[in-house]
């Protein structure tokens, strides 16, 4: 039971860090990540919605995900983002 409670607490902390990191992202990268991961949109659908080239959308997604990963690591280590 104790391990389960500890695991839930760690998951909640991870969720809080992820929310904070996402809140700090800038558009249009933030919009692309949310549309793809949360709304399940394809890169083609996102490119049409945002009126952007599909390759640009893919590139911004990858760079934003890299940035998000860096931010999560810093937050986990207690560093400034």
N, C-alpha and C positions, 0 to 999 in steps of 0.2 A: 504494500500500500504506500509506504513512504517513498519508494522509488517512483511510483506513478505520480504522486503529488509533485515530486521534484521535477520529473519529466514535463509535466503540465506547466509548471512555473517557468522552466527553461524555454518551452515553446512560446509562452506568453511574452517573455522577454525578447525572444527572437522576432516575434510579430511586431512588437513595439519598435524595435530597431529598424525593421523593414519599413514600417509606416513612416518613421522619421526620415529615413533615407529617401523614400519615394517623394515625400513632401518637399525635400530639398532639390529634387531634380528640376530641370528647366524644360520648358516646351521648345520645340515640338517633340524632343526625345521622350519626355515624360508621357505625353499624349500617345505616342506610338507604342510604348511599353504597355501602358494601361489598356489600350485598344486591343493589342495582341494577346496579352496574358489574361486580362480580366474578362474582356468581351469576346475573346476567341476569334477576332477578325484576322483574315489573312493579310499578308503584306500588300496584295493587289487591292483588296477592299480598303485598306488604310490609305494607300496611295490615291485612290479615287476620292475617298472622303476628304482627305487633307489637300487634294489637288497638288500632289508631289509626285516626282518620278519614283517608280517602284524601287529602283536601285538605291536612291537616296534614302528612302524609308528603311530599307534593309541595313544600310550603313549606319544611319542614326540609331536604329534599334541596337545593333551590335555595340556601338560606342557607348550608348546609354546603359546597356547591361553591364559593360565593363566598368563604367563609372559607379553603377549601383553596387557591384561586387566590391569595389575598392572602399566605398562608403560603409558598407556593412562590416567589412573587416576592421576599419578604423573605429566604428562605433563599438564593436565587440571588444576591442582592445582599450576602450576608454579614451581614444584620441579625438582631437577636433576634426570635424569634417569640413 
